[in-house]
Amino acid sequence: MIVVNMAMKQDDVIALLEENGYTFTEKKGIKLFFEVEGDAAEKAKAAKELIKAQPWGAALFFNAEAVK
């Protein structure tokens, strides 16, 4: 499982990651939780790269990390 911590564009990030094989599970405040297959740390890094690759992604303050 990974968590993406961000305050803005949450709906866009959920849609983007779900299109790329991540499964959205829950939202707690600014935390978005996703189930992933494989190594969670690698998937968190890939999620960050996907978000930053979007036209709106470079302007966002966020982090993505693996959780247990």
Contacts in CASP RR format, 6 or more apart in sequence:
PFRMAT RR
TARGET T0000
AUTHOR 0000-0000-0000
METHOD contacts of the structure
MODEL  1
MIVVNMAMKQDDVIALLEENGYTFTEKKGIKLFFEVEGDAAEKAKAAKEL
IKAQPWGAALFFNAEAVK
1 25 0 8 1.000
1 33 0 8 1.000
1 34 0 8 1.000
1 35 0 8 1.000
1 36 0 8 1.000
1 40 0 8 1.000
1 66 0 8 1.000
1 67 0 8 1.000
1 68 0 8 1.000
2 22 0 8 1.000
2 33 0 8 1.000
2 34 0 8 1.000
2 36 0 8 1.000
2 40 0 8 1.000
2 43 0 8 1.000
2 44 0 8 1.000
2 47 0 8 1.000
2 64 0 8 1.000
2 65 0 8 1.000
2 66 0 8 1.000
2 67 0 8 1.000
3 31 0 8 1.000
3 32 0 8 1.000
3 33 0 8 1.000
3 34 0 8 1.000
3 64 0 8 1.000
3 65 0 8 1.000
3 67 0 8 1.000
4 13 0 8 1.000
4 17 0 8 1.000
4 31 0 8 1.000
4 32 0 8 1.000
4 34 0 8 1.000
4 47 0 8 1.000
4 51 0 8 1.000
4 62 0 8 1.000
4 63 0 8 1.000
4 64 0 8 1.000
5 30 0 8 1.000
5 31 0 8 1.000
5 32 0 8 1.000
5 62 0 8 1.000
5 63 0 8 1.000
5 64 0 8 1.000
5 65 0 8 1.000
6 13 0 8 1.000
6 30 0 8 1.000
6 32 0 8 1.000
6 60 0 8 1.000
6 61 0 8 1.000
6 62 0 8 1.000
6 63 0 8 1.000
7 30 0 8 1.000
7 61 0 8 1.000
8 60 0 8 1.000
9 56 0 8 1.000
9 57 0 8 1.000
9 60 0 8 1.000
10 27 0 8 1.000
10 30 0 8 1.000
10 32 0 8 1.000
12 54 0 8 1.000
12 56 0 8 1.000
13 32 0 8 1.000
13 51 0 8 1.000
13 62 0 8 1.000
14 24 0 8 1.000
14 32 0 8 1.000
16 50 0 8 1.000
16 51 0 8 1.000
16 54 0 8 1.000
17 24 0 8 1.000
17 34 0 8 1.000
17 47 0 8 1.000
17 50 0 8 1.000
18 24 0 8 1.000
20 50 0 8 1.000
21 36 0 8 1.000
21 37 0 8 1.000
22 34 0 8 1.000
22 35 0 8 1.000
22 36 0 8 1.000
22 43 0 8 1.000
22 47 0 8 1.000
23 34 0 8 1.000
23 35 0 8 1.000
23 36 0 8 1.000
24 32 0 8 1.000
24 33 0 8 1.000
24 34 0 8 1.000
25 33 0 8 1.000
25 34 0 8 1.000
25 35 0 8 1.000
26 33 0 8 1.000
27 33 0 8 1.000
33 67 0 8 1.000
34 47 0 8 1.000
36 43 0 8 1.000
37 43 0 8 1.000
40 66 0 8 1.000
40 67 0 8 1.000
41 66 0 8 1.000
43 66 0 8 1.000
44 64 0 8 1.000
44 65 0 8 1.000
44 66 0 8 1.000
45 64 0 8 1.000
47 64 0 8 1.000
48 62 0 8 1.000
48 63 0 8 1.000
48 64 0 8 1.000
51 57 0 8 1.000
51 60 0 8 1.000
51 62 0 8 1.000
51 64 0 8 1.000
52 58 0 8 1.000
END
